[in-house]
Amino acid sequence: MRYIKGIGVILFLLFIVIVAVQNYAPMSTTVRFRLNLLFWSHETPDMNLYLVTIIAFLLGVFFTGVYGIGERFRLKREIKNLTRELREKEKELNSLRNLPVTSEDVKSLEAVEGQ
């Protein structure tokens, strides 16, 4: 299995290199972004499309990581609450198991069996 994973990583990296080499000319073109609002205007310096692609990818990784961290904390809190609830339910169950059997319980059981 380890070899299959290694081969998969090598093939993926080879694919990335092939795509990068074949798209070198189109990705080397420069772009400039403009933002014109009523009260403010901004224009970026010339950037290669490679740079824009890498920045977009890294921003996606960052925001996904932040979301994942938040989700992890939420799930930890939920596990903690469910564990506490389970302990309470087990304690309640043990207290119900330890209730003494009274003579009324025995009489009602005999009445049910006698029918």
N, CA, C and O atoms as a DFTB+ gen file, in Angstrom:
460 C
 N C O
     1  1       0.831      -1.184       0.000
     2  2       0.000       0.000       0.000
     3  2       0.881       1.254       0.000
     4  3       0.550       2.262      -0.625
     5  1       2.011       1.170       0.715
     6  2       2.913       2.314       0.783
     7  2       3.453       2.648      -0.607
     8  3       3.612       3.819      -0.952
     9  1       3.732       1.619      -1.401
    10  2       4.264       1.849      -2.741
    11  2       3.213       2.468      -3.648
    12  3       3.530       3.322      -4.476
    13  1       1.972       2.046      -3.497
    14  2       0.892       2.604      -4.316
    15  2       0.717       4.084      -4.004
    16  3       0.514       4.892      -4.910
    17  1       0.793       4.439      -2.737
    18  2       0.670       5.843      -2.346
    19  2       1.829       6.656      -2.924
    20  3       1.622       7.762      -3.422
    21  1       3.034       6.118      -2.860
    22  2       4.201       6.802      -3.420
    23  2       4.087       6.989      -4.921
    24  3       4.411       8.052      -5.450
    25  1       3.627       5.950      -5.603
    26  2       3.435       6.043      -7.054
    27  2       2.366       7.076      -7.375
    28  3       2.507       7.835      -8.335
    29  1       1.300       7.115      -6.586
    30  2       0.236       8.105      -6.795
    31  2       0.749       9.527      -6.629
    32  3       0.388      10.411      -7.406
    33  1       1.584       9.756      -5.627
    34  2       2.153      11.092      -5.407
    35  2       3.056      11.476      -6.570
    36  3       3.013      12.613      -7.042
    37  1       3.865      10.543      -7.031
    38  2       4.764      10.820      -8.160
    39  2       3.959      11.138      -9.414
    40  3       4.295      12.079     -10.134
    41  1       2.907      10.376      -9.689
    42  2       2.072      10.644     -10.861
    43  2       1.375      11.998     -10.755
    44  3       1.256      12.714     -11.749
    45  1       0.921      12.347      -9.573
    46  2       0.270      13.642      -9.380
    47  2       1.254      14.784      -9.629
    48  3       0.918      15.757     -10.304
    49  1       2.469      14.669      -9.086
    50  2       3.477      15.702      -9.304
    51  2       3.879      15.785     -10.775
    52  3       4.105      16.879     -11.292
    53  1       3.969      14.648     -11.448
    54  2       4.267      14.636     -12.875
    55  2       3.167      15.350     -13.655
    56  3       3.453      16.103     -14.585
    57  1       1.931      15.120     -13.287
    58  2       0.798      15.790     -13.928
    59  2       0.892      17.306     -13.731
    60  3       0.658      18.070     -14.667
    61  1       1.233      17.735     -12.525
    62  2       1.366      19.169     -12.236
    63  2       2.473      19.784     -13.092
    64  3       2.299      20.873     -13.638
    65  1       3.598      19.102     -13.212
    66  2       4.711      19.613     -14.015
    67  2       4.307      19.707     -15.483
    68  3       4.608      20.705     -16.139
    69  1       3.634      18.692     -16.005
    70  2       3.204      18.704     -17.409
    71  2       2.251      19.869     -17.662
    72  3       2.392      20.582     -18.655
    73  1       1.289      20.061     -16.774
    74  2       0.337      21.166     -16.936
    75  2       1.068      22.505     -16.863
    76  3       0.767      23.412     -17.640
    77  1       2.018      22.641     -15.947
    78  2       2.751      23.900     -15.808
    79  2       3.585      24.197     -17.053
    80  3       3.630      25.341     -17.505
    81  1       4.244      23.185     -17.611
    82  2       5.074      23.390     -18.798
    83  2       4.212      23.724     -20.009
    84  3       4.556      24.616     -20.784
    85  1       3.104      23.025     -20.181
    86  2       2.245      23.271     -21.336
    87  2       1.541      24.625     -21.259
    88  3       1.192      25.198     -22.291
    89  1       1.331      25.132     -20.069
    90  2       0.607      26.393     -19.917
    91  2       1.516      27.541     -19.495
    92  3       1.049      28.521     -18.915
    93  1       2.801      27.428     -19.779
    94  2       3.729      28.470     -19.356
    95  2       3.416      29.807     -20.024
    96  3       3.346      30.835     -19.350
    97  1       3.228      29.801     -21.331
    98  2       2.989      31.057     -22.057
    99  2       1.678      31.726     -21.622
   100  3       1.685      32.916     -21.307
   101  1       0.552      30.995     -21.596
   102  2      -0.682      31.672     -21.166
   103  2      -0.628      32.141     -19.713
   104  3      -1.179      33.191     -19.383
   105  1       0.024      31.382     -18.850
   106  2       0.065      31.759     -17.441
   107  2       1.088      32.856     -17.165
   108  3       1.087      33.434     -16.078
   109  1       1.957      33.153     -18.122
   110  2       2.952      34.209     -17.942
   111  2       2.408      35.582     -18.306
   112  3       3.081      36.589     -18.085
   113  1       1.226      35.637     -18.849
   114  2       0.649      36.937     -19.187
   115  2       0.392      37.725     -17.910
   116  3       0.104      37.158     -16.856
   117  1       0.500      39.023     -18.026
   118  2       0.297      39.865     -16.854
   119  2      -1.136      40.377     -16.830
   120  3      -1.753      40.619     -17.867
   121  1      -1.633      40.531     -15.635
   122  2      -2.987      41.055     -15.446
   123  2      -2.924      42.164     -14.403
   124  3      -2.005      42.228     -13.587
   125  1      -3.915      43.023     -14.456
   126  2      -4.026      44.119     -13.497
   127  2      -5.494      44.186     -13.073
   128  3      -6.398      44.191     -13.908
   129  1      -5.703      44.234     -11.784
   130  2      -7.065      44.288     -11.257
   131  2      -7.391      45.707     -10.825
   132  3      -6.554      46.409     -10.256
   133  1      -8.627      46.116     -11.105
   134  2      -9.092      47.446     -10.714
   135  2     -10.336      47.316      -9.863
   136  3     -11.176      46.442     -10.078
   137  1     -10.431      48.205      -8.892
   138  2     -11.622      48.291      -8.056
   139  2     -12.035      49.756      -8.015
   140  3     -11.321      50.600      -7.473
   141  1     -13.191      50.047      -8.592
   142  2     -13.692      51.417      -8.628
   143  2     -14.994      51.486      -7.855
   144  3     -16.024      50.969      -8.287
   145  1     -14.927      52.132      -6.710
   146  2     -16.119      52.380      -5.917
   147  2     -16.448      53.866      -6.012
   148  3     -15.657      54.644      -6.546
   149  1     -17.576      54.253      -5.512
   150  2     -17.965      55.661      -5.577
   151  2     -16.995      56.561      -4.818
   152  3     -16.734      57.691      -5.232
   153  1     -16.470      56.066      -3.726
   154  2     -15.633      56.890      -2.865
   155  2     -14.161      56.492      -2.872
   156  3     -13.338      57.163      -2.251
   157  1     -13.817      55.395      -3.575
   158  2     -12.441      54.915      -3.524
   159  2     -12.126      54.118      -4.781
   160  3     -12.982      53.409      -5.309
   161  1     -10.909      54.240      -5.247
   162  2     -10.467      53.514      -6.431
   163  2      -9.089      52.921      -6.147
   164  3      -8.234      53.560      -5.533
   165  1      -8.892      51.678      -6.609
   166  2      -7.602      51.020      -6.383
   167  2      -7.264      50.163      -7.595
   168  3      -8.137      49.554      -8.213
   169  1      -5.973      50.130      -7.919
   170  2      -5.494      49.312      -9.029
   171  2      -4.225      48.597      -8.587
   172  3      -3.325      49.208      -8.012
   173  1      -4.161      47.294      -8.861
   174  2      -2.992      46.516      -8.466
   175  2      -1.882      46.692      -9.494
   176  3      -2.152      47.049     -10.641
   177  1      -0.651      46.448      -9.101
   178  2       0.428      46.441     -10.100
   179  2       0.284      45.212     -11.002
   180  3      -0.486      44.300     -10.702
   181  1       1.023      45.199     -12.097
   182  2       0.973      44.051     -13.011
   183  2       1.455      42.796     -12.289
   184  3       2.479      42.801     -11.606
   185  1       0.684      41.716     -12.462
   186  2       1.030      40.430     -11.847
   187  2       0.887      39.335     -12.897
   188  3       0.011      39.396     -13.760
   189  1       1.757      38.337     -12.813
   190  2       1.612      37.174     -13.682
   191  2       0.405      36.360     -13.245
   192  3       0.027      36.365     -12.074
   193  1      -0.185      35.673     -14.189
   194  2      -1.338      34.838     -13.880
   195  2      -0.947      33.692     -12.950
   196  3      -1.776      33.208     -12.179
   197  1       0.316      33.255     -13.019
   198  2       0.802      32.239     -12.081
   199  2       0.648      32.731     -10.642
   200  3       0.173      32.001      -9.772
   201  1       1.053      33.967     -10.409
   202  2       0.983      34.539      -9.070
   203  2      -0.464      34.628      -8.589
   204  3      -0.759      34.321      -7.434
   205  1      -1.350      35.042      -9.467
   206  2      -2.770      35.135      -9.101
   207  2      -3.312      33.754      -8.747
   208  3      -4.063      33.612      -7.782
   209  1      -2.939      32.740      -9.516
   210  2      -3.400      31.377      -9.260
   211  2      -2.873      30.865      -7.919
   212  3      -3.616      30.261      -7.145
   213  1      -1.612      31.106      -7.653
   214  2      -1.017      30.644      -6.394
   215  2      -1.645      31.364      -5.204
   216  3      -1.928      30.739      -4.182
   217  1      -1.865      32.673      -5.328
   218  2      -2.493      33.429      -4.238
   219  2      -3.906      32.917      -3.980
   220  3      -4.301      32.741      -2.827
   221  1      -4.670      32.677      -5.048
   222  2      -6.034      32.161      -4.880
   223  2      -6.017      30.789      -4.206
   224  3      -6.843      30.514      -3.336
   225  1      -5.087      29.936      -4.601
   226  2      -4.977      28.611      -3.990
   227  2      -4.633      28.717      -2.507
   228  3      -5.248      28.051      -1.674
   229  1      -3.653      29.551      -2.180
   230  2      -3.236      29.690      -0.783
   231  2      -4.334      30.310       0.078
   232  3      -4.502      29.926       1.236
   233  1      -5.079      31.260      -0.473
   234  2      -6.212      31.815       0.270
   235  2      -7.268      30.744       0.526
   236  3      -7.854      30.688       1.607
   237  1      -7.505      29.901      -0.463
   238  2      -8.450      28.797      -0.276
   239  2      -7.990      27.833       0.801
   240  3      -8.792      27.383       1.620
   241  1      -6.706      27.513       0.805
   242  2      -6.155      26.629       1.838
   243  2      -6.299      27.270       3.213
   244  3      -6.671      26.602       4.177
   245  1      -6.003      28.569       3.303
   246  2      -6.091      29.275       4.583
   247  2      -7.524      29.280       5.116
   248  3      -7.757      28.927       6.272
   249  1      -8.481      29.679       4.281
   250  2      -9.864      29.760       4.749
   251  2     -10.441      28.381       5.067
   252  3     -11.241      28.240       5.991
   253  1     -10.041      27.374       4.310
   254  2     -10.478      26.017       4.619
   255  2      -9.892      25.558       5.953
   256  3     -10.577      24.900       6.737
   257  1      -8.642      25.897       6.211
   258  2      -8.018      25.552       7.488
   259  2      -8.695      26.232       8.662
   260  3      -8.919      25.607       9.699
   261  1      -9.026      27.516       8.509
   262  2      -9.719      28.238       9.579
   263  2     -11.083      27.609       9.834
   264  3     -11.482      27.432      10.985
   265  1     -11.796      27.271       8.767
   266  2     -13.098      26.619       8.924
   267  2     -12.935      25.260       9.610
   268  3     -13.726      24.905      10.484
   269  1     -11.912      24.506       9.215
   270  2     -11.669      23.192       9.817
   271  2     -11.348      23.285      11.295
   272  3     -11.789      22.447      12.082
   273  1     -10.582      24.300      11.682
   274  2     -10.269      24.483      13.104
   275  2     -11.534      24.798      13.884
   276  3     -11.755      24.248      14.963
   277  1     -12.364      25.680      13.344
   278  2     -13.632      26.007      14.006
   279  2     -14.531      24.792      14.133
   280  3     -15.164      24.584      15.168
   281  1     -14.587      23.996      13.087
   282  2     -15.414      22.784      13.104
   283  2     -14.881      21.785      14.132
   284  3     -15.655      21.119      14.819
   285  1     -13.567      21.688      14.231
   286  2     -12.966      20.770      15.201
   287  2     -13.325      21.177      16.630
   288  3     -13.677      20.327      17.447
   289  1     -13.236      22.486      16.937
   290  2     -13.599      22.953      18.277
   291  2     -15.076      22.711      18.562
   292  3     -15.438      22.335      19.677
   293  1     -15.930      22.923      17.566
   294  2     -17.360      22.689      17.752
   295  2     -17.626      21.216      18.046
   296  3     -18.418      20.891      18.931
   297  1     -16.970      20.328      17.311
   298  2     -17.171      18.893      17.521
   299  2     -16.599      18.436      18.865
   300  3     -17.174      17.561      19.512
   301  1     -15.476      19.015      19.291
   302  2     -14.935      18.672      20.615
   303  2     -15.919      19.057      21.706
   304  3     -16.133      18.301      22.654
   305  1     -16.523      20.244      21.570
   306  2     -17.497      20.691      22.561
   307  2     -18.711      19.765      22.567
   308  3     -19.243      19.442      23.629
   309  1     -19.147      19.338      21.382
   310  2     -20.288      18.425      21.298
   311  2     -19.955      17.073      21.932
   312  3     -20.789      16.504      22.636
   313  1     -18.759      16.558      21.696
   314  2     -18.337      15.290      22.302
   315  2     -18.310      15.420      23.818
   316  3     -18.737      14.512      24.531
   317  1     -17.806      16.552      24.312
   318  2     -17.750      16.779      25.754
   319  2     -19.155      16.784      26.353
   320  3     -19.391      16.170      27.393
   321  1     -20.090      17.479      25.694
   322  2     -21.471      17.523      26.188
   323  2     -22.120      16.142      26.158
   324  3     -22.813      15.761      27.101
   325  1     -21.899      15.395      25.083
   326  2     -22.489      14.058      24.977
   327  2     -21.880      13.097      25.996
   328  3     -22.582      12.238      26.530
   329  1     -20.586      13.234      26.270
   330  2     -19.947      12.392      27.285
   331  2     -20.522      12.692      28.661
   332  3     -20.783      11.778      29.443
   333  1     -20.720      13.974      28.956
   334  2     -21.311      14.356      30.242
   335  2     -22.733      13.804      30.353
   336  3     -23.125      13.294      31.402
   337  1     -23.497      13.907      29.277
   338  2     -24.868      13.383      29.280
   339  2     -24.872      11.867      29.469
   340  3     -25.719      11.338      30.188
   341  1     -23.933      11.164      28.829
   342  2     -23.835       9.713      28.978
   343  2     -23.528       9.331      30.421
   344  3     -24.124       8.396      30.955
   345  1     -22.594      10.055      31.061
   346  2     -22.284       9.777      32.466
   347  2     -23.515       9.960      33.348
   348  3     -23.771       9.154      34.242
   349  1     -24.281      11.032      33.090
   350  2     -25.488      11.278      33.882
   351  2     -26.504      10.156      33.685
   352  3     -27.123       9.696      34.644
   353  1     -26.671       9.719      32.444
   354  2     -27.630       8.640      32.159
   355  2     -27.179       7.328      32.798
   356  3     -28.005       6.581      33.323
   357  1     -25.873       7.041      32.759
   358  2     -25.372       5.817      33.393
   359  2     -25.558       5.871      34.907
   360  3     -25.898       4.866      35.531
   361  1     -25.336       7.040      35.491
   362  2     -25.533       7.196      36.929
   363  2     -27.010       6.984      37.280
   364  3     -27.328       6.324      38.270
   365  1     -27.899       7.541      36.470
   366  2     -29.337       7.359      36.698
   367  2     -29.728       5.891      36.557
   368  3     -30.509       5.374      37.356
   369  1     -29.186       5.221      35.547
   370  2     -29.482       3.805      35.335
   371  2     -28.994       2.968      36.512
   372  3     -29.711       2.077      36.969
   373  1     -27.798       3.234      37.008
   374  2     -27.272       2.486      38.156
   375  2     -28.108       2.725      39.405
   376  3     -28.318       1.806      40.196
   377  1     -28.587       3.954      39.588
   378  2     -29.428       4.216      40.761
   379  2     -30.765       3.493      40.636
   380  3     -31.321       3.049      41.641
   381  1     -31.288       3.368      39.415
   382  2     -32.544       2.633      39.223
   383  2     -32.340       1.131      39.394
   384  3     -33.242       0.434      39.858
   385  1     -31.187       0.635      39.031
   386  2     -30.902      -0.797      39.194
   387  2     -30.785      -1.174      40.670
   388  3     -31.098      -2.302      41.050
   389  1     -30.346      -0.257      41.481
   390  2     -30.100      -0.535      42.895
   391  2     -31.322      -0.296      43.772
   392  3     -31.221      -0.383      44.996
   393  1     -32.467       0.001      43.181
   394  2     -33.682       0.179      43.982
   395  2     -34.085      -1.163      44.588
   396  3     -33.984      -2.196      43.927
   397  1     -34.542      -1.155      45.843
   398  2     -34.945      -2.427      46.467
   399  2     -36.270      -2.925      45.890
   400  3     -37.117      -2.139      45.465
   401  1     -36.426      -4.234      45.884
   402  2     -37.670      -4.854      45.431
   403  2     -38.598      -4.923      46.640
   404  3     -38.215      -5.441      47.689
   405  1     -39.805      -4.407      46.500
   406  2     -40.765      -4.403      47.615
   407  2     -41.743      -5.551      47.461
   408  3     -41.820      -6.181      46.405
   409  1     -42.487      -5.817      48.520
   410  2     -43.465      -6.909      48.481
   411  2     -44.602      -6.597      47.515
   412  3     -45.212      -7.519      46.974
   413  1     -44.898      -5.333      47.288
   414  2     -45.939      -4.964      46.324
   415  2     -45.525      -5.365      44.919
   416  3     -46.356      -5.808      44.128
   417  1     -44.238      -5.211      44.604
   418  2     -43.750      -5.603      43.288
   419  2     -43.894      -7.104      43.085
   420  3     -44.240      -7.553      41.992
   421  1     -43.632      -7.879      44.124
   422  2     -43.737      -9.333      44.033
   423  2     -45.191      -9.740      43.839
   424  3     -45.470     -10.622      43.027
   425  1     -46.137      -9.117      44.568
   426  2     -47.559      -9.443      44.436
   427  2     -48.069      -9.118      43.043
   428  3     -48.829      -9.895      42.464
   429  1     -47.659      -7.971      42.495
   430  2     -48.133      -7.611      41.158
   431  2     -47.545      -8.558      40.114
   432  3     -48.204      -8.853      39.116
   433  1     -46.325      -9.037      40.323
   434  2     -45.713      -9.986      39.403
   435  2     -46.439     -11.327      39.455
   436  3     -46.642     -11.954      38.416
   437  1     -46.836     -11.782      40.657
   438  2     -47.581     -13.037      40.788
   439  2     -48.948     -12.924      40.128
   440  3     -49.437     -13.896      39.553
   441  1     -49.563     -11.764      40.202
   442  2     -50.876     -11.560      39.581
   443  2     -50.760     -11.630      38.065
   444  3     -51.645     -12.173      37.403
   445  1     -49.705     -11.101      37.520
   446  2     -49.504     -11.127      36.073
   447  2     -49.226     -12.551      35.614
   448  3     -49.736     -12.966      34.573
   449  1     -48.427     -13.310      36.364
   450  2     -48.098     -14.680      35.990
   451  2     -49.292     -15.604      36.163
   452  3     -49.397     -16.605      35.454
   453  1     -50.190     -15.295      37.082
   454  2     -51.351     -16.142      37.339
   455  2     -52.416     -16.031      36.257
   456  3     -53.286     -16.898      36.177
   457  1     -52.384     -15.050      35.463
   458  2     -53.418     -14.859      34.433
   459  2     -53.277     -15.793      33.304
   460  3     -54.073     -15.750      32.366
